[in-house]
């Protein structure tokens, strides 16, 4: 046996003895004698057999070292590749986010353009029906009062809606964005000076017109 193999043999024997001591120390069942016999049997025998076992162990250790080294190198390559893929995916994620943001902005712009358009004929008619229904409710559906006050009530309602609810200079010029607000306002409207106050105002104007006509003025 060469010096190197003898050194390896002695080193391994020391390691095995150390392992044996640790095993015996942690053995809770006091199986010390059996462990020693087994260990002695394993390492007793002729020199040829011991040389053969040590060579096998050294070869296995060498092969294992190569495998570990190769695996480590492969793992490093894989980690580098994974990091590269991560960077690529990060770039793709950023690109997709930018695209989604651009689509969202475009959608918002299109919505703003649409909402800036004038209301449709159908929406115009809906508001007119709501106005008529609200005025009939305020005047209690009384035909005489409707004849007397409908016009002034309607004028005051439209004027108030233009001022407070975004109605256009004419009903048809109302923007789509203000359609629902106008509709809600009409359905809840009451004269600022109350129904009785607006009726009294209308009566006073009617009397003034009558007197003016009687005096020959064109009213």
C-alpha positions, 0 to 999 in steps of 0.5 A: 500500500502506498503512503497516500493510501495509508494516510487516507486509510488512517484518516478514514479509520479516525473518522469512523472511530469518531462516528462510532464514539458519537453513535455510542454517545447518542445510543439511549439503549447502551448497545455499546458492546454490540456496536464495537464488535460490529465495527471491529468486524468491519475493519478486521481482515487481511491487508488486501481486503482493507486496501481494496475497501479503501481504494473503493472509498477514495474512488467513491469520494472522488466521484462524489466530489466531481458530481457535487462540483458538476451539479454546483456548476449546473446549478449556477448556470441554471440560476443565471438563466433563471435570472435572465428569464426573470428580467425578460418577464419583468420587461414584458410585465412592464410592457403589458402594464403600459399597454393596459394603461394606454387602453384605459386612457383611450377608453376614458377619452372615448367616454369623455367624447361621447359624454360631451355629445348632445343628448339623443332624441329619445333622451330629449323626449324623456326629459319633456315627459318628466317635465309634464308629469312633474308640473301636473303633480305640482298643480294636482292635475287640476285642468283649470290650474293647468290652463292658468299656470302651466306655462309660467311653471314650465318656464321657471322649471327650465330656467332653474334646470339650466342654472342648477342642473346643467341643462343646455341653452335649449333642451336639445343642447343638453350634454349626455354627461348632464342627462341624468342630473337634469332628469333627477332635478326635474323629477324633484323640482319645486318653485323657489318661492313655493307653488302658492308664491309662483301662482300669486306671481302669475295672477298678478301678471295676468291682472296687469296684462288684462288692465293693459289690454283694457287701456288699449295696450298690445300685450 
